[in-house]
Amino acid sequence: MSLQAETLRKVIENLIDAKLVDALAHSDGLNRLLAHRRTGVASPDIRNAEHRLDEALEQIISGAAVEQAA
């Protein structure tokens, strides 16, 4: 379980980093983050980080389902 927790922690940190970089790299960065929350439109880096988080969660959930079935 600790490997799964470590993986999840890393992908969450990666998403946070992507959002911080996006917010700090542009003069209207906070507005960009707010717009992303409202519309779902984000920079490619944020979308990639979100995709990696989704993949990690799917792996963890599917692994838990297999363990419960056994």
HUGIDA-V966947 format. One line per field, one symbol per residue. ss: DSSP state (H for helix, E for strand, - for the rest). phi: phi as a letter, one per 20 degrees, with the letter a starting at -180 (. if undefined). burial: I if it has 24 or more other ideal C-beta (glycine too) atoms within 12 Angstrom, else O. Layout:
ss = ???
phi = ???
burial = ???
This chain:
ss = -HHHHHHHHHHHHHHHHHHHHHHHH---HHHHHHHHHHH----HHHHHHHHHHHHHHHHHHHHHHHHHH-
phi = .fffffffgfffffffgffffffeecfdgfffffffffdnebfgfffffffffgffffffffffffffff
burial = OOOOOOOIOOIOOIIOOIIOOIIOOOOOOOOIIOOIOOOOOIOOOIOOIIOIIOOIOOOOOOOOOOOOOO
